[in-house]
């Protein structure tokens, strides 16, 4: 299956938090969007691997994804090395995305920056035909270079290079985030370990960030992104 957008992120729920509205906006435009989670989030203070898979499946339905996969890298300990690069390259070549979105270039969680560097490296190497990978049927894959790589903005503030208007999709984005019932504030849960993301204040941060980015483009809600290289246009009205 060829995808228009492939989101490759470190943990289940990274995509929902960082670009859930953007995913929804493009699915509404009939674009095919998929997510690949690099890890199972097994080091999270709350929940289990099984609950994370169930929550990711529920969120995927809300987002209208064409597919979701998990590479099962070791949470907290994966690296930007040949073994991991080849698996990401294999995924990129399998789905041949036009655009790739990945984690923030820097953030409070070290896995986020590691994932950003890993995906950036893999996007480049995926276009080199002398790097040999095979699909799940054992057939050689064709080299593939995504046209652009974008980074989401997560807990730490980074000035965005551009902002996507997600005002029409804010409520659905929140629903997708709340699908992760073990991870975020749940007033009905008595077993939740208090973490940075499990407090009511964290969801206020998420909304405040979206409001701030939205205001910067004169809309109600927005999601910010950074880019690896300049965006080129032939028509100035494409930027309106």
N, C-alpha and C positions, 0 to 999 in steps of 0.2 A: 504493500500500500504506500503510495506516494503522499506525503503530507505537505501542506502549505507552511505550517509552523510546527516545529518540534521544540518542546520545552524540556530541557535536561537540567535537573536540579538535585541537590544533595539529599534532601529529605522529603518524605510525604508531608505535604502541607506548605512547603516552600512556594510552590507554583500558585496555590490558591491565595496565599498572602501577598505575593509579589506581583502577580500578573493575572489573577483570576478574572478581573473585569475585562482586561484586554483579550483574554481567551474567549470569554462570553461574547464580546463585541464582534470578534472575527468569526466565531461559529455562527452568529446571526447573519453574517455575510456569506454563509455557505462555504466557508473555508474549512479545510480538514486540519484539525489540531490534535496533537498527541503529547503526552507527558511521559518522560522516562525518569523515574526516581533512581538515583544512584545507590542509595542505601535503604534499608528497611526501618531506619529510625530506632534501632534496637537499644540505643543508649539513652533514649528519652526517659525522664524521671517518672512519667505517667504512661499508662497503657502498655501493651505488649505488641509483638510483631503481628500477631493475629488481629488484634483490634485495629492496628494501623492499616492493615490491608483492607479490612472491612470499611473503615472510615474513608480510605482513599477511593474505594469502589463507589461509595455513596456520593462523595464529592465529584467524581468523574461523571456520574449520571447528571448531576446538577449542571456541570460545565458543558455537557454535550460533547465529550471527547470522542474522537475516532478510535483512539486506543490509549492504553496506559500499560507500562511495563516497569519492571524493577530489576536492576542489574545486580542487586544483592552484594554490593561492595561493603566492606567493613565500616560501619558507622564510627566516625572519629579517627579511623586509621588508614583510609584509602589514600592513595598518593598519585601524583602526576608522573607516572612512570609508564614504561612500555606495556606492561601487562594490562593496566587500566586503560591506557590510551587506545589499545587495539580493540577493546570491547566497546568503547564509545564510538570509535571509527566504524566498527561493524554496524552499530545501531544507526549512525548517520547514513551510511551507504544503503542500509535496508530501507529506510523511509525517505531518503532523498529530499529533505525539507528545503524549501526556498529560504526560510528564515529559521534561525535557532535562537532561543532565549535561554539564558542560564542565570546562575546566582550572581549576587553583587560582587563587585571586584574587591571589596573589603567590607568586613562586618564583624560584629561581636563574636559570632560563632566561627571558629577557624575552618570548619568544613565548607562554609560558603565561599570563602576566597579560594580554597583549594579546588572546589568544584569549578569555579569560574576559570581558573588557570588550566585545569584539566580539559574542560570543554573547548576553550580557546585553542589549545594545542591540537586537540583531536580534529577540530574543524579545519585547521590548516593541513594536517597530515592526511586527512580523508581525501584530499584532492590529488595526492601523489600516487600515480598509477603503479609505481614500483613497490608500494606497500601492499602486500597481499593479505586479504581477508576473505573469509568464506561465509555464506549465509547458513541458515540452520539446516539446509539440505546438503551442505558440503560443496555448493557451487561457488566458484570465484566471483567476487563482487566487483562492480565497476566503481572506479574512483568517483567521488562526488564532493563538490565544494558548495556549501550554502552561500547564498548571495550576501547575507548579513548575519552578524552575531550581535545580540543585544543583551545587556545585563539588567536585571531587576535591581531595585533599591529596597533593602530590608530594614533591620532594626536601626542601624547607624545611618544618619543622614548623609546623603551624597547629592550634590547638585545635579539634577537630571540634564541630559542633553536634549531630551524631548519628553513630552507628556502626552499620554493618550487619554482622551475624554471617556470616562466610564460611567457617567452620570446615569445613563439608562439601565445600567447593569449592576448598580451598587447593591441592591437588596439580594440579588442572586449570588453575588460575590460573598456577601456575609453568610448566606445559607451554606455555601461551599466550605467556608472556613469552619462554621459551626458543625459541619458533618464530623469534624474531628473532636468528638465529645470528650475524649480522654485528655486532650491536649490543652484546650482553652477553657476559659471560665465556665463552669457548669454549677449553678446554684443547687442542683439536686444531687451532686456527688459529695459524699463525705470522706472519700478515700483519696482525693486528689492531693498530691504533694505540691506545695506552693513553689512555683517557678516563675521565671520572668514572663512567660507567655500564658500562664494559667490564671492570672489576676484580671479583675475587671478593668484595671488601668491599661492593660496591654491592648484590649480592643478599642479603648479610647484613643490610644496612640495610633492604631491602624486607621481609624476614622479621621483623626486629626491630620495625619500625613496625607491621606487621600483628599481631604478638604483643602489643605495647603497647596498641593499640586494642582487641584482643580481650579483654585482661585488664580493660580499663576497663568492659566489659559482662559480664565473667565468662564469657567463651568463649575458645576457643583462638586464633582469628584473627578480625580485623575490618578493615573499611575505613571510614575516616572521611570525612565530608562537611561542608561548610558550606552555608548556605542564604541566599537573598536576602530572604526574608520568613518570618514565623512559620508554623509548621505547625499547622493547626487540626484538632481531632478532636471527635467527638460522644460518644465512649466512651473512658473512661480505660484500658480494657483493650486498646485499639488500641496503646497505648504500651508494653505489657508485652513 
